[in-house]
């Protein structure tokens, strides 16, 4: 993915195609994030953001803010991540992009969860679930349900956590989204492990590992670490 984006970036730069350059930089930033290179990701995304702002493309600028928030969260910079997610939310709202706005609301709740503000995380995820449901966006609703389940898990409400995550898993399986399945299975396993069901947790994490794209070494490593903690 990174090689392709570098080729596209070189071509766009040579041709003076500023929109193409911005899109290639955004793609390259995402590729760096997938392999855990957060500094390189942020550098590319910052350049893309400046270009999209100059081009007056608010909706795409909002999406770059989403990716920037993710790169910052990888580095544990959750307050900065929230700031970018809030900018994404506002830009999506200004552009009339309701799905993007709902996704940004969910992301804000997720970063609050990572900061330890679990009650605010529940509130944000609930708001996102309702927004996606109103829009008829089943995939978005599933991702928000997974966030809600994870927030419940951190509050020690394991039954609610498992119910939300399993509902989310059923939807993404039906939609055929293997990447989302892996992430949700990770959280299903967490809830099962916390509830004392190590066999079910092992099954969920093992399925997640077999489902996950090997090009995502960060998530693969986290899953293997989880599995190594379980009793044989």
GURO-967745 format. One line per 4 residues: their letters; for each residue x negated, y negated, z negated of C-alpha. Coordinates in Angstrom, 3 decimals. Example, Ala and Ser with C-alpha at 12.3 -4.5 7.8 and 13.67 -1.06 7.14 Angstrom:
! GURO-967745
AS = -12.300:4.500:-7.800 ~ -13.670:1.060:-7.140
This chain:
! GURO-967745
XXXX = 0.000:0.000:0.000 ~ -2.784:-2.457:-0.904 ~ -4.666:-1.734:2.347 ~ -1.542:-2.419:4.402
XXXX = -0.858:-5.684:2.588 ~ -4.469:-6.851:2.986 ~ -4.222:-6.196:6.724 ~ -0.949:-8.135:6.885
XXXX = -2.451:-10.968:4.854 ~ -5.471:-11.253:7.155 ~ -3.257:-11.298:10.237 ~ -0.850:-13.900:8.803
XXXX = -3.723:-16.132:7.692 ~ -5.376:-15.892:11.121 ~ -2.103:-16.839:12.845 ~ -1.264:-19.637:10.412
XXXX = 1.941:-17.827:9.445 ~ 2.512:-19.240:5.957 ~ 5.686:-17.250:5.294 ~ 3.957:-14.046:6.382
XXXX = 0.977:-14.908:4.206 ~ 3.242:-15.473:1.194 ~ 5.057:-12.169:1.695 ~ 1.778:-10.289:2.103
XXXX = 0.387:-11.867:-1.057 ~ 3.521:-10.854:-2.931 ~ 3.201:-7.276:-1.653 ~ -0.463:-7.186:-2.574
XXXX = 0.359:-8.488:-6.047 ~ 2.877:-5.700:-6.512 ~ 0.338:-3.113:-5.313 ~ -2.197:-4.335:-7.876
XXXX = 0.447:-4.165:-10.621 ~ 1.236:-0.528:-9.793 ~ -2.335:0.501:-10.581 ~ -2.542:-1.653:-13.704
XXXX = -4.678:-4.454:-12.220 ~ -2.692:-7.250:-13.839 ~ -5.248:-10.037:-13.319 ~ -5.487:-9.359:-9.587
XXXX = -1.698:-9.083:-9.419 ~ -1.197:-12.453:-11.070 ~ -3.764:-14.129:-8.819 ~ -1.974:-12.946:-5.679
XXXX = 1.473:-13.760:-7.025 ~ 0.399:-17.265:-8.074 ~ -0.757:-17.985:-4.514 ~ 2.477:-16.526:-3.114
XXXX = 4.556:-18.644:-5.471 ~ 2.876:-21.866:-4.347 ~ 3.497:-20.982:-0.701 ~ 7.162:-20.086:-1.219
XXXX = 7.714:-23.305:-3.182 ~ 6.210:-25.321:-0.314 ~ 8.477:-23.461:2.102 ~ 11.525:-24.280:-0.044
XXXX = 12.468:-20.617:-0.414 ~ 14.023:-20.583:-3.890 ~ 15.453:-17.053:-3.719 ~ 12.101:-15.512:-2.797
XXXX = 10.321:-17.732:-5.339 ~ 12.661:-16.250:-7.927 ~ 11.610:-12.732:-6.925 ~ 7.937:-13.680:-7.217
XXXX = 8.641:-14.952:-10.739 ~ 10.123:-11.504:-11.468 ~ 6.905:-9.809:-10.352 ~ 4.774:-12.351:-12.228
XXXX = 6.719:-11.625:-15.406 ~ 5.990:-7.921:-14.950 ~ 2.268:-8.524:-14.527 ~ 2.167:-10.684:-17.655
XXXX = 4.089:-8.067:-19.624 ~ 1.451:-5.486:-18.631 ~ -1.047:-7.657:-20.503 ~ 1.189:-7.994:-23.555
XXXX = 1.925:-11.648:-22.785 ~ 5.639:-11.309:-23.444 ~ 6.451:-14.960:-24.145 ~ 4.885:-15.944:-20.830
XXXX = 6.772:-13.089:-19.163 ~ 10.047:-14.403:-20.612 ~ 9.252:-17.873:-19.272 ~ 8.846:-16.520:-15.734
XXXX = 11.947:-14.333:-16.074 ~ 13.938:-17.383:-17.172 ~ 12.674:-19.329:-14.163 ~ 13.722:-16.413:-11.965
XXXX = 17.192:-16.393:-13.563 ~ 17.657:-20.124:-12.954 ~ 16.406:-19.995:-9.359 ~ 18.636:-17.015:-8.576
XXXX = 21.587:-18.882:-10.086 ~ 20.824:-21.983:-7.998 ~ 20.636:-19.805:-4.876 ~ 23.953:-18.087:-5.693
XXXX = 22.172:-14.722:-5.992 ~ 24.261:-13.114:-8.739 ~ 22.571:-9.711:-8.593 ~ 19.158:-11.310:-8.982
XXXX = 20.449:-13.421:-11.848 ~ 21.812:-10.343:-13.643 ~ 18.516:-8.524:-13.135 ~ 16.589:-11.453:-14.590
XXXX = 18.885:-11.476:-17.631 ~ 18.125:-7.789:-18.122 ~ 14.387:-8.449:-17.778 ~ 14.522:-11.204:-20.401
XXXX = 16.171:-8.775:-22.795 ~ 13.523:-6.154:-22.001 ~ 10.650:-8.498:-22.804 ~ 12.369:-9.480:-26.036
XXXX = 12.520:-5.774:-26.836 ~ 8.774:-5.497:-26.260 ~ 8.296:-8.425:-28.647 ~ 10.252:-6.532:-31.306
XXXX = 13.399:-8.680:-31.074 ~ 15.710:-5.697:-30.725 ~ 19.014:-7.429:-31.484 ~ 18.389:-9.996:-28.745
XXXX = 17.378:-7.168:-26.442 ~ 20.727:-5.451:-27.034 ~ 22.586:-8.699:-26.338 ~ 20.689:-9.295:-23.104
XXXX = 21.108:-5.752:-21.848 ~ 24.831:-5.769:-22.628 ~ 25.248:-9.018:-20.700 ~ 23.398:-7.501:-17.743
XXXX = 25.494:-4.298:-17.848 ~ 28.714:-6.345:-17.721 ~ 27.401:-8.601:-14.937 ~ 26.336:-5.685:-12.738
XXXX = 29.608:-3.889:-13.415 ~ 31.584:-6.937:-12.291 ~ 29.483:-7.065:-9.131 ~ 30.036:-3.367:-8.441
XXXX = 26.263:-2.817:-8.451 ~ 25.943:0.716:-9.827 ~ 22.179:0.835:-9.531 ~ 21.746:-2.447:-11.399
XXXX = 24.204:-1.296:-14.046 ~ 22.215:1.936:-14.498 ~ 18.944:0.044:-15.004 ~ 20.624:-2.261:-17.533
XXXX = 22.148:0.744:-19.333 ~ 18.665:2.223:-19.601 ~ 17.436:-1.038:-21.155 ~ 20.380:-1.004:-23.563
XXXX = 19.651:2.588:-24.531 ~ 16.008:1.779:-25.178 ~ 17.002:-1.164:-27.374 ~ 19.350:1.078:-29.372
XXXX = 16.513:3.585:-29.724 ~ 14.297:0.962:-31.324 ~ 17.125:0.074:-33.706 ~ 17.259:3.722:-34.794
XXXX = 20.676:4.258:-33.168 ~ 19.643:7.407:-31.344 ~ 23.091:8.719:-30.379 ~ 23.981:5.434:-28.678
XXXX = 20.540:5.335:-27.074 ~ 20.879:8.804:-25.605 ~ 24.420:8.149:-24.366 ~ 23.363:4.998:-22.492
XXXX = 20.246:6.562:-20.990 ~ 22.065:9.709:-19.888 ~ 24.776:7.624:-18.189 ~ 22.045:5.688:-16.422
XXXX = 20.286:8.910:-15.400 ~ 23.458:10.393:-13.913 ~ 23.922:7.330:-11.695 ~ 20.354:7.122:-10.361
XXXX = 20.346:10.866:-9.687 ~ 23.526:10.442:-7.677 ~ 21.955:7.527:-5.803 ~ 18.734:9.482:-5.176
XXXX = 16.379:6.962:-6.787 ~ 13.498:9.189:-7.884 ~ 11.374:6.347:-9.242 ~ 14.176:5.142:-11.513
XXXX = 14.871:8.741:-12.578 ~ 11.315:9.072:-13.860 ~ 11.520:5.906:-15.933 ~ 14.897:6.783:-17.422
XXXX = 13.820:10.361:-18.177 ~ 10.887:8.857:-20.093 ~ 13.364:6.954:-22.288 ~ 15.712:9.939:-22.618
XXXX = 12.750:11.926:-23.948 ~ 11.910:9.158:-26.418 ~ 15.453:9.194:-27.800 ~ 15.506:12.997:-28.039
XXXX = 12.110:13.080:-29.738 ~ 13.205:10.447:-32.258 ~ 16.327:12.505:-32.977 ~ 14.122:15.540:-33.720
XXXX = 14.845:17.536:-30.562 ~ 11.310:18.141:-29.298 ~ 12.328:20.872:-26.829 ~ 14.728:18.523:-25.057
XXXX = 12.129:15.729:-25.144 ~ 9.520:18.020:-23.587 ~ 11.944:18.980:-20.818 ~ 12.785:15.338:-20.080
XXXX = 9.168:14.178:-20.046 ~ 8.051:17.151:-17.942 ~ 10.779:16.450:-15.390 ~ 9.767:12.782:-15.373
XXXX = 6.167:13.747:-14.686 ~ 7.118:15.988:-11.773 ~ 9.429:13.292:-10.392 ~ 7.007:10.401:-10.712
XXXX = 5.008:9.164:-7.765 ~ 1.338:9.959:-8.416 ~ 0.512:6.505:-7.080 ~ 1.700:5.127:-10.429
XXXX = -1.206:6.221:-12.657 ~ -0.179:3.984:-15.574 ~ 3.174:5.736:-16.018 ~ 1.632:9.161:-15.373
XXXX = -0.876:8.549:-18.154 ~ 1.820:7.441:-20.578 ~ 3.877:10.554:-19.903 ~ 0.932:12.887:-20.351
XXXX = 0.109:11.175:-23.634 ~ 3.691:11.664:-24.804 ~ 3.637:15.366:-23.932 ~ 0.362:15.867:-25.773
XXXX = 1.992:14.718:-29.042 ~ 4.592:17.493:-29.049 ~ 4.226:20.691:-31.016 ~ 3.785:23.852:-28.960
